[in-house]
């Protein structure tokens, strides 16, 4: 598998392959098309670099004259900022049984509420033991009772579905 870090995406100065270059200035005005070497000379006179930002056609590159080191630094900083601002949603699981007691259900509902308020997605799993699997309607009733305890902060993403010996339902936080 190829390592994406080794692929060069920016063509700077002499790495630009096109013979003609259309230069876009800082104020947005276009200059050119110029010969590649004339454009390089303009960039060197300004003490800056020529960075290819696109292609107009097969023979003409679109480029900007800028400080490449500063450009890379700004890009890295923006990328870091975007990564920091990303919200990571975790999947949490709450396990119930068909004969769960009322107090136990309240405790599990309180924990699910904490997860939902933190912005996490919650999988509510009801485990059938032994022959309980023949009474799936009791399992659905238990899940419905559980959901009524958290419905003010949650909405159902996936309805209850039987998955081997588990009846699974997914809930997500309400937007609001």
C-alpha positions in Angstrom: 0.0 0.0 0.0 1.4 3.4 -1.0 2.3 5.9 1.8 0.4 9.1 1.2 2.9 11.2 3.1 5.5 10.8 0.3 3.3 12.1 -2.4 4.2 15.7 -3.2 1.1 17.9 -3.9 2.7 21.4 -4.2 4.8 22.3 -7.2 7.1 25.2 -6.2 9.5 27.3 -8.4 11.5 25.0 -10.8 9.2 22.0 -10.0 6.4 23.6 -12.1 6.2 21.6 -15.3 4.2 23.9 -17.5 5.9 26.2 -20.0 3.5 29.0 -19.5 2.4 30.5 -16.2 -0.6 32.7 -15.3 0.2 34.6 -12.1 -2.5 35.6 -9.7 -1.4 38.5 -7.4 -2.3 39.0 -3.8 -5.0 41.5 -4.7 -6.6 38.9 -7.2 -5.4 40.5 -10.4 -4.1 38.2 -13.2 -0.7 38.7 -14.7 0.2 36.8 -17.9 0.4 34.2 -19.3 4.2 34.5 -19.0 7.0 32.2 -19.8 7.8 30.0 -16.7 11.3 31.5 -16.4 10.0 35.1 -16.5 7.6 34.2 -13.7 10.4 32.6 -11.7 12.5 35.8 -12.2 9.6 38.0 -10.9 9.3 35.7 -7.8 13.0 35.8 -7.1 13.1 39.6 -7.5 10.4 39.8 -4.8 12.3 37.4 -2.6 9.3 35.0 -2.7 8.4 31.6 -4.2 6.2 30.7 -7.2 3.6 28.2 -6.2 1.4 26.3 -8.7 -2.2 26.4 -7.5 -3.9 24.8 -10.6 -3.9 24.3 -14.3 -5.7 26.4 -16.9 -5.0 24.0 -19.7 -2.3 21.4 -20.4 0.3 24.0 -21.2 -0.6 26.8 -18.8 -0.2 26.6 -15.0 -2.0 29.0 -12.6 0.5 30.2 -9.9 0.8 32.6 -7.0 3.9 34.5 -5.8 4.1 34.0 -2.1 6.4 32.9 0.8 6.1 29.1 0.6 7.3 28.5 4.2 4.7 30.8 5.6 2.1 29.3 3.3 2.9 25.7 4.6 2.8 27.0 8.2 -0.6 28.6 7.7 -1.9 25.4 6.1 -0.7 23.2 9.0 -2.1 25.6 11.5 -5.6 25.6 9.8 -5.5 21.8 9.6 -4.6 21.6 13.3 -7.4 24.0 14.2 -10.0 22.1 12.1 -8.9 18.8 13.8 -9.3 20.4 17.2 -12.8 21.7 16.4 -14.0 18.3 15.2 -16.5 16.7 17.4 -15.8 13.1 18.1 -19.0 11.1 18.7 -18.4 7.9 20.7 -20.7 4.9 20.8 -21.7 3.8 24.3 -23.7 0.7 25.2 -26.2 0.1 28.0 -27.2 -3.5 28.6 -30.6 -4.5 30.0 -32.4 -7.8 30.6 -36.0 -8.7 30.3 -36.6 -8.9 34.0 -34.7 -5.8 35.0 -35.9 -4.1 38.2 -37.3 -0.6 38.2 -34.5 0.9 40.3 -31.9 -0.8 38.1 -33.6 0.6 35.0 -33.6 4.1 36.5 -29.8 3.8 37.2 -29.2 2.7 33.6 -31.4 5.5 32.3 -29.4 8.1 34.3 -26.2 6.7 32.9 -27.6 6.8 29.3 -28.7 10.4 29.9 -25.1 11.4 30.9 -23.8 9.8 27.7 -26.4 11.6 25.6 -25.8 15.0 27.2 -22.1 14.5 26.4 -23.2 14.1 22.7 -22.5 10.4 22.5 -24.6 7.8 20.6 -26.0 5.1 22.8 -26.7 1.5 21.9 -29.4 0.0 24.2 -29.0 -3.8 24.2 -31.5 -6.1 25.8 -30.0 -9.6 26.3 -32.3 -12.7 26.2 -31.1 -15.5 28.5 -32.1 -19.1 27.8 -35.8 -19.4 26.7 -36.5 -15.7 27.2 -35.9 -15.3 23.4 -39.4 -16.8 22.8 -41.0 -13.8 24.6 -39.6 -11.0 22.3 -42.7 -8.8 23.0 -41.5 -8.5 26.7 -38.2 -7.3 25.4 -39.8 -4.7 23.2 -41.9 -3.5 26.2 -38.8 -3.2 28.4 -37.0 -1.1 25.7 -40.1 1.1 25.4 -40.2 1.6 29.1 -36.5 2.5 29.1 -36.9 5.0 26.2 -39.8 6.8 28.0 -37.3 7.6 30.8 -34.8 9.3 28.4 -37.1 10.5 25.6 -36.7 14.2 26.7 -33.0 14.1 25.7 -33.0 11.4 23.1 -34.5 10.3 19.8 -34.4 6.9 18.3 -31.9 6.5 15.5 -32.6 2.8 14.8 -35.6 0.9 16.0 -35.3 -2.2 18.1 -34.0 -5.1 16.0 -33.2 -8.7 17.0 -29.5 -9.5 16.6 -28.7 -13.1 17.7 -29.6 -13.1 21.5 -29.8 -9.3 21.7 -32.5 -6.8 20.9 -30.6 -3.6 19.9 -31.9 -0.1 19.7 -29.8 3.0 18.9 -30.6 6.4 20.4 -28.9 9.8 19.7 -29.1 13.2 21.5 -32.0 15.5 20.5 -30.8 18.6 18.7 -32.0 21.6 20.5 
